[in-house]
Amino acid sequence: MARTVGIGHQNFETIRREGYFYVDKTSFIREWRESGDSVTLITRPRRFGKTLTMSMTEQFFSVNYAGRKC
């Protein structure tokens, strides 16, 4: 069964819960975290997943989402 691309969805929790297709950025988040940089500037054109990546980062590191599987 083909998965639907969640165009326009910017909340990681919604994308996971609804089973939309997305590009996994966990490698990017790990690399960013381990770099030790004091400032990170993420420049990408419109619609390249900046907000979704920040939503994913929030859910990885926030205690509000601890213990959730989705």
MMTF fields as JSON, N, C-alpha, C and O atoms, coordinates in Angstrom:
{
  "mmtfVersion": "1.0.0",
  "mmtfProducer": "UNKNOWN",
  "numBonds": 279,
  "numAtoms": 280,
  "numGroups": 70,
  "numChains": 1,
  "numModels": 1,
  "chainsPerModel": [1],
  "groupsPerChain": [70],
  "chainIdList": ["A"],
  "bondAtomList": [4, 2, 8, 6, 12, 10, 16, 14, 20, 18, 24, 22, 28, 26, 32, 30, 36, 34, 40, 38, 44, 42, 48, 46, 52, 50, 56, 54, 60, 58, 64, 62, 68, 66, 72, 70, 76, 74, 80, 78, 84, 82, 88, 86, 92, 90, 96, 94, 100, 98, 104, 102, 108, 106, 112, 110, 116, 114, 120, 118, 124, 122, 128, 126, 132, 130, 136, 134, 140, 138, 144, 142, 148, 146, 152, 150, 156, 154, 160, 158, 164, 162, 168, 166, 172, 170, 176, 174, 180, 178, 184, 182, 188, 186, 192, 190, 196, 194, 200, 198, 204, 202, 208, 206, 212, 210, 216, 214, 220, 218, 224, 222, 228, 226, 232, 230, 236, 234, 240, 238, 244, 242, 248, 246, 252, 250, 256, 254, 260, 258, 264, 262, 268, 266, 272, 270, 276, 274],
  "bondOrderList": [1, 1, 1, 1, 1, 1, 1, 1, 1, 1, 1, 1, 1, 1, 1, 1, 1, 1, 1, 1, 1, 1, 1, 1, 1, 1, 1, 1, 1, 1, 1, 1, 1, 1, 1, 1, 1, 1, 1, 1, 1, 1, 1, 1, 1, 1, 1, 1, 1, 1, 1, 1, 1, 1, 1, 1, 1, 1, 1, 1, 1, 1, 1, 1, 1, 1, 1, 1, 1],
  "groupList": [{"groupName": "MET", "atomNameList": ["N", "CA", "C", "O"], "elementList": ["N", "C", "C", "O"], "formalChargeList": [0, 0, 0, 0], "bondAtomList": [1, 0, 2, 1, 3, 2], "bondOrderList": [1, 1, 2], "singleLetterCode": "M", "chemCompType": "L-PEPTIDE LINKING"}, {"groupName": "ALA", "atomNameList": ["N", "CA", "C", "O"], "elementList": ["N", "C", "C", "O"], "formalChargeList": [0, 0, 0, 0], "bondAtomList": [1, 0, 2, 1, 3, 2], "bondOrderList": [1, 1, 2], "singleLetterCode": "A", "chemCompType": "L-PEPTIDE LINKING"}, {"groupName": "ARG", "atomNameList": ["N", "CA", "C", "O"], "elementList": ["N", "C", "C", "O"], "formalChargeList": [0, 0, 0, 0], "bondAtomList": [1, 0, 2, 1, 3, 2], "bondOrderList": [1, 1, 2], "singleLetterCode": "R", "chemCompType": "L-PEPTIDE LINKING"}, {"groupName": "THR", "atomNameList": ["N", "CA", "C", "O"], "elementList": ["N", "C", "C", "O"], "formalChargeList": [0, 0, 0, 0], "bondAtomList": [1, 0, 2, 1, 3, 2], "bondOrderList": [1, 1, 2], "singleLetterCode": "T", "chemCompType": "L-PEPTIDE LINKING"}, {"groupName": "VAL", "atomNameList": ["N", "CA", "C", "O"], "elementList": ["N", "C", "C", "O"], "formalChargeList": [0, 0, 0, 0], "bondAtomList": [1, 0, 2, 1, 3, 2], "bondOrderList": [1, 1, 2], "singleLetterCode": "V", "chemCompType": "L-PEPTIDE LINKING"}, {"groupName": "GLY", "atomNameList": ["N", "CA", "C", "O"], "elementList": ["N", "C", "C", "O"], "formalChargeList": [0, 0, 0, 0], "bondAtomList": [1, 0, 2, 1, 3, 2], "bondOrderList": [1, 1, 2], "singleLetterCode": "G", "chemCompType": "PEPTIDE LINKING"}, {"groupName": "ILE", "atomNameList": ["N", "CA", "C", "O"], "elementList": ["N", "C", "C", "O"], "formalChargeList": [0, 0, 0, 0], "bondAtomList": [1, 0, 2, 1, 3, 2], "bondOrderList": [1, 1, 2], "singleLetterCode": "I", "chemCompType": "L-PEPTIDE LINKING"}, {"groupName": "HIS", "atomNameList": ["N", "CA", "C", "O"], "elementList": ["N", "C", "C", "O"], "formalChargeList": [0, 0, 0, 0], "bondAtomList": [1, 0, 2, 1, 3, 2], "bondOrderList": [1, 1, 2], "singleLetterCode": "H", "chemCompType": "L-PEPTIDE LINKING"}, {"groupName": "GLN", "atomNameList": ["N", "CA", "C", "O"], "elementList": ["N", "C", "C", "O"], "formalChargeList": [0, 0, 0, 0], "bondAtomList": [1, 0, 2, 1, 3, 2], "bondOrderList": [1, 1, 2], "singleLetterCode": "Q", "chemCompType": "L-PEPTIDE LINKING"}, {"groupName": "ASN", "atomNameList": ["N", "CA", "C", "O"], "elementList": ["N", "C", "C", "O"], "formalChargeList": [0, 0, 0, 0], "bondAtomList": [1, 0, 2, 1, 3, 2], "bondOrderList": [1, 1, 2], "singleLetterCode": "N", "chemCompType": "L-PEPTIDE LINKING"}, {"groupName": "PHE", "atomNameList": ["N", "CA", "C", "O"], "elementList": ["N", "C", "C", "O"], "formalChargeList": [0, 0, 0, 0], "bondAtomList": [1, 0, 2, 1, 3, 2], "bondOrderList": [1, 1, 2], "singleLetterCode": "F", "chemCompType": "L-PEPTIDE LINKING"}, {"groupName": "GLU", "atomNameList": ["N", "CA", "C", "O"], "elementList": ["N", "C", "C", "O"], "formalChargeList": [0, 0, 0, 0], "bondAtomList": [1, 0, 2, 1, 3, 2], "bondOrderList": [1, 1, 2], "singleLetterCode": "E", "chemCompType": "L-PEPTIDE LINKING"}, {"groupName": "TYR", "atomNameList": ["N", "CA", "C", "O"], "elementList": ["N", "C", "C", "O"], "formalChargeList": [0, 0, 0, 0], "bondAtomList": [1, 0, 2, 1, 3, 2], "bondOrderList": [1, 1, 2], "singleLetterCode": "Y", "chemCompType": "L-PEPTIDE LINKING"}, {"groupName": "ASP", "atomNameList": ["N", "CA", "C", "O"], "elementList": ["N", "C", "C", "O"], "formalChargeList": [0, 0, 0, 0], "bondAtomList": [1, 0, 2, 1, 3, 2], "bondOrderList": [1, 1, 2], "singleLetterCode": "D", "chemCompType": "L-PEPTIDE LINKING"}, {"groupName": "LYS", "atomNameList": ["N", "CA", "C", "O"], "elementList": ["N", "C", "C", "O"], "formalChargeList": [0, 0, 0, 0], "bondAtomList": [1, 0, 2, 1, 3, 2], "bondOrderList": [1, 1, 2], "singleLetterCode": "K", "chemCompType": "L-PEPTIDE LINKING"}, {"groupName": "SER", "atomNameList": ["N", "CA", "C", "O"], "elementList": ["N", "C", "C", "O"], "formalChargeList": [0, 0, 0, 0], "bondAtomList": [1, 0, 2, 1, 3, 2], "bondOrderList": [1, 1, 2], "singleLetterCode": "S", "chemCompType": "L-PEPTIDE LINKING"}, {"groupName": "TRP", "atomNameList": ["N", "CA", "C", "O"], "elementList": ["N", "C", "C", "O"], "formalChargeList": [0, 0, 0, 0], "bondAtomList": [1, 0, 2, 1, 3, 2], "bondOrderList": [1, 1, 2], "singleLetterCode": "W", "chemCompType": "L-PEPTIDE LINKING"}, {"groupName": "LEU", "atomNameList": ["N", "CA", "C", "O"], "elementList": ["N", "C", "C", "O"], "formalChargeList": [0, 0, 0, 0], "bondAtomList": [1, 0, 2, 1, 3, 2], "bondOrderList": [1, 1, 2], "singleLetterCode": "L", "chemCompType": "L-PEPTIDE LINKING"}, {"groupName": "PRO", "atomNameList": ["N", "CA", "C", "O"], "elementList": ["N", "C", "C", "O"], "formalChargeList": [0, 0, 0, 0], "bondAtomList": [1, 0, 2, 1, 3, 2], "bondOrderList": [1, 1, 2], "singleLetterCode": "P", "chemCompType": "L-PEPTIDE LINKING"}, {"groupName": "CYS", "atomNameList": ["N", "CA", "C", "O"], "elementList": ["N", "C", "C", "O"], "formalChargeList": [0, 0, 0, 0], "bondAtomList": [1, 0, 2, 1, 3, 2], "bondOrderList": [1, 1, 2], "singleLetterCode": "C", "chemCompType": "L-PEPTIDE LINKING"}],
  "groupTypeList": [0, 1, 2, 3, 4, 5, 6, 5, 7, 8, 9, 10, 11, 3, 6, 2, 2, 11, 5, 12, 10, 12, 4, 13, 14, 3, 15, 10, 6, 2, 11, 16, 2, 11, 15, 5, 13, 15, 4, 3, 17, 6, 3, 2, 18, 2, 2, 10, 5, 14, 3, 17, 3, 0, 15, 0, 3, 11, 8, 10, 10, 15, 4, 9, 12, 1, 5, 2, 14, 19],
  "groupIdList": [1, 2, 3, 4, 5, 6, 7, 8, 9, 10, 11, 12, 13, 14, 15, 16, 17, 18, 19, 20, 21, 22, 23, 24, 25, 26, 27, 28, 29, 30, 31, 32, 33, 34, 35, 36, 37, 38, 39, 40, 41, 42, 43, 44, 45, 46, 47, 48, 49, 50, 51, 52, 53, 54, 55, 56, 57, 58, 59, 60, 61, 62, 63, 64, 65, 66, 67, 68, 69, 70],
  "secStructList": [7, 7, 7, 7, 5, 7, 6, 6, 7, 7, 7, 2, 2, 2, 2, 2, 2, 2, 6, 7, 5, 7, 7, 7, 7, 2, 2, 2, 2, 2, 2, 2, 2, 2, 2, 7, 7, 1, 7, 7, 7, 7, 7, 7, 7, 6, 6, 1, 1, 2, 2, 2, 2, 2, 2, 2, 2, 2, 2, 2, 2, 7, 4, 4, 4, 6, 6, 7, 7, 7],
  "xCoordList": [0.844, 0.0, 0.887, 1.768, 0.671, 1.45, 1.101, -0.053, 2.115, 1.9, 1.72, 2.322, 0.897, 0.619, 1.701, 2.136, 2.125, 3.07, 2.284, 1.263, 2.743, 2.032, 2.367, 2.892, 2.076, 2.385, 1.622, 0.407, 2.333, 1.722, 1.657, 1.365, 1.922, 1.915, 3.278, 4.304, 3.29, 4.553, 4.736, 5.663, 3.883, 3.979, 4.378, 3.665, 5.521, 6.061, 5.119, 4.955, 4.505, 3.588, 2.425, 2.047, 1.858, 0.75, 1.194, 0.473, 2.362, 2.873, 3.072, 2.724, 3.626, 3.831, 2.502, 2.298, 1.6, 0.315, -0.523, -1.172, -0.511, -1.323, -0.639, -1.262, 0.642, 1.356, 1.766, 1.917, 1.951, 2.388, 3.849, 4.618, 4.214, 5.599, 6.349, 5.829, 7.565, 8.396, 9.86, 10.196, 10.722, 12.161, 12.716, 12.606, 13.308, 13.837, 15.1, 16.072, 15.081, 16.217, 16.974, 17.69, 16.827, 17.487, 19.006, 19.672, 19.558, 21.014, 21.456, 22.492, 20.665, 20.966, 20.921, 21.796, 19.907, 19.76, 20.927, 21.468, 21.311, 22.452, 23.733, 24.484, 23.977, 25.175, 25.192, 26.23, 24.043, 23.932, 24.209, 24.939, 23.628, 23.797, 25.245, 25.764, 25.887, 27.258, 28.305, 29.462, 27.913, 28.88, 29.351, 30.467, 28.513, 28.905, 28.903, 29.426, 28.33, 28.267, 27.385, 26.38, 27.758, 26.942, 25.769, 24.755, 25.912, 24.853, 24.737, 25.745, 23.507, 23.281, 22.343, 21.26, 22.748, 21.918, 21.524, 22.383, 20.227, 19.735, 19.094, 18.024, 19.751, 19.22, 18.811, 19.614, 17.6, 17.046, 15.946, 15.369, 15.655, 14.538, 13.212, 13.134, 12.196, 10.859, 10.486, 10.888, 9.713, 9.139, 10.183, 9.965, 11.319, 12.347, 12.438, 13.453, 11.418, 11.327, 11.979, 12.277, 12.216, 12.842, 11.938, 12.399, 10.672, 9.743, 9.516, 9.464, 9.381, 9.196, 10.424, 10.279, 11.62, 12.834, 12.872, 13.286, 12.45, 12.416, 11.352, 11.561, 10.231, 9.193, 9.719, 9.464, 10.449, 11.04, 12.072, 12.117, 12.896, 13.899, 13.237, 13.696, 12.169, 11.441, 10.942, 11.071, 10.382, 9.842, 10.94, 10.709, 12.113, 13.22, 13.751, 14.097, 13.82, 14.487, 13.568, 14.039, 12.3, 11.381, 10.888, 10.538, 10.867, 10.346, 8.838, 8.276, 8.181, 6.729, 6.358, 5.222, 7.313, 7.058, 7.739, 7.721, 8.33, 9.05, 8.13, 7.023, 8.585, 7.834, 6.803, 6.219, 6.57, 5.627, 6.285, 7.484, 5.519, 6.055, 5.828, 6.402, 5.009, 4.673, 4.898, 4.67],
  "yCoordList": [-1.181, 0.0, 1.241, 1.368, 2.14, 3.367, 4.328, 4.434, 5.017, 5.998, 7.371, 7.679, 8.19, 9.539, 10.489, 10.41, 11.379, 12.423, 13.489, 13.966, 13.866, 14.837, 16.265, 17.005, 16.664, 18.018, 19.023, 18.915, 19.992, 21.042, 20.737, 21.63, 19.505, 19.157, 19.48, 19.044, 20.245, 20.675, 20.171, 20.597, 19.285, 18.751, 17.282, 16.464, 16.959, 15.607, 14.58, 13.486, 14.923, 13.988, 13.619, 12.45, 14.596, 14.348, 13.45, 12.53, 13.711, 12.924, 11.467, 10.557, 11.239, 9.869, 9.182, 8.024, 9.904, 9.317, 8.945, 7.899, 9.794, 9.566, 8.665, 8.272, 8.331, 7.412, 8.014, 7.296, 9.347, 9.995, 9.653, 9.328, 9.729, 9.561, 10.843, 11.941, 10.712, 11.874, 11.483, 10.299, 12.47, 12.229, 12.262, 13.271, 11.157, 11.033, 11.882, 11.692, 12.811, 13.714, 13.399, 14.257, 12.184, 11.865, 11.938, 12.315, 11.591, 11.699, 13.149, 13.46, 14.04, 15.469, 15.97, 16.726, 15.555, 15.998, 15.488, 16.229, 14.233, 13.68, 14.444, 14.826, 14.665, 15.391, 16.796, 17.264, 17.471, 18.824, 18.827, 19.683, 17.871, 17.804, 17.52, 18.108, 16.634, 16.241, 17.254, 17.171, 18.205, 19.173, 20.151, 20.663, 20.418, 21.316, 22.779, 23.612, 23.108, 24.505, 25.311, 24.806, 26.564, 27.406, 28.024, 28.383, 28.146, 28.704, 27.853, 27.442, 27.589, 26.849, 27.647, 28.044, 27.878, 28.57, 27.558, 27.006, 27.316, 26.362, 27.154, 27.739, 27.168, 27.899, 26.906, 26.089, 26.986, 26.157, 26.96, 27.861, 26.647, 27.313, 26.972, 26.067, 27.696, 27.417, 25.971, 25.401, 25.387, 24.047, 22.928, 21.868, 23.156, 22.127, 21.506, 20.885, 21.65, 20.918, 21.53, 20.809, 22.847, 23.471, 23.37, 22.977, 23.716, 23.689, 22.261, 22.017, 21.326, 19.929, 19.401, 18.652, 19.776, 19.349, 19.911, 19.214, 21.148, 21.734, 21.053, 20.876, 20.675, 19.949, 18.58, 18.139, 17.913, 16.611, 16.767, 15.95, 17.807, 18.064, 18.321, 17.818, 19.095, 19.369, 18.072, 17.879, 17.2, 15.957, 15.015, 14.231, 15.068, 14.217, 14.651, 13.807, 15.961, 16.475, 16.992, 17.234, 17.166, 17.715, 16.64, 15.534, 16.977, 16.037, 15.872, 14.905, 16.786, 16.675, 15.455, 14.983, 14.951, 13.818, 12.534, 11.528, 12.559, 11.387, 10.183, 10.297, 9.049, 7.81, 7.55, 6.467, 8.504, 8.285, 7.477, 7.612, 6.649, 5.846, 6.515, 6.095, 7.533, 8.18, 9.66, 10.385],
  "zCoordList": [0.0, 0.0, 0.0, 0.85, -0.921, -1.035, 0.095, 0.511, 0.574, 1.634, 1.015, -0.014, 1.636, 1.158, 1.655, 2.804, 0.778, 1.16, 1.911, 1.415, 3.092, 3.926, 3.563, 4.394, 2.346, 1.891, 2.733, 2.895, 3.264, 4.061, 5.545, 6.341, 5.937, 7.356, 7.945, 7.423, 9.032, 9.616, 11.037, 11.726, 11.481, 12.835, 12.753, 12.172, 13.337, 13.263, 13.878, 13.338, 14.993, 15.647, 14.731, 14.657, 14.038, 13.108, 11.962, 11.575, 11.426, 10.302, 10.718, 9.965, 11.906, 12.394, 12.694, 12.332, 13.358, 13.756, 12.539, 12.525, 11.525, 10.325, 9.301, 8.314, 9.522, 8.636, 7.309, 6.321, 7.276, 6.043, 5.744, 6.649, 4.484, 4.058, 4.407, 4.206, 4.927, 5.213, 5.088, 5.1, 4.97, 4.886, 6.303, 7.0, 6.721, 8.072, 8.223, 7.491, 9.168, 9.379, 10.666, 11.182, 11.192, 12.447, 12.335, 13.299, 11.2, 11.021, 11.096, 11.683, 10.497, 10.555, 11.996, 12.417, 12.751, 14.138, 14.986, 15.806, 14.79, 15.535, 15.204, 16.101, 13.915, 13.489, 14.072, 14.54, 14.045, 14.59, 16.095, 16.594, 16.81, 18.267, 18.65, 19.598, 17.929, 18.262, 17.804, 18.214, 16.96, 16.444, 17.518, 17.436, 18.528, 19.607, 19.218, 19.958, 18.078, 17.654, 18.597, 19.098, 18.838, 19.708, 18.945, 19.542, 17.63, 16.793, 15.538, 14.963, 15.116, 13.883, 12.994, 13.425, 11.777, 10.799, 9.734, 9.046, 9.599, 8.609, 7.486, 7.654, 6.353, 5.203, 4.126, 3.677, 3.737, 2.669, 1.988, 2.597, 0.747, 0.075, 0.746, 1.577, 0.38, 0.895, 0.609, -0.405, 1.514, 1.359, 1.384, 0.797, 2.062, 2.156, 3.542, 3.858, 4.378, 5.629, 6.848, 7.801, 6.857, 8.025, 9.251, 10.323, 9.111, 10.234, 10.718, 11.923, 9.8, 10.181, 10.923, 11.889, 10.493, 11.186, 12.604, 13.531, 12.783, 14.122, 14.985, 16.185, 14.405, 15.133, 15.565, 16.685, 14.679, 14.994, 16.115, 17.035, 16.04, 17.072, 18.421, 19.446, 18.422, 19.662, 20.299, 21.507, 19.495, 20.036, 20.512, 21.431, 19.922, 20.361, 21.724, 22.55, 21.966, 23.146, 24.249, 25.36, 23.987, 24.977, 25.948, 25.537, 27.231, 28.227, 28.08, 28.594, 27.398, 27.181, 26.338, 26.389, 25.568, 24.682, 25.158, 24.448, 26.335, 26.851, 26.997, 27.523, 26.536, 26.681, 25.589, 25.547, 24.718, 23.623, 22.528, 22.285, 21.875, 20.775, 19.427, 18.423, 19.397, 18.131, 18.229, 17.261]
}
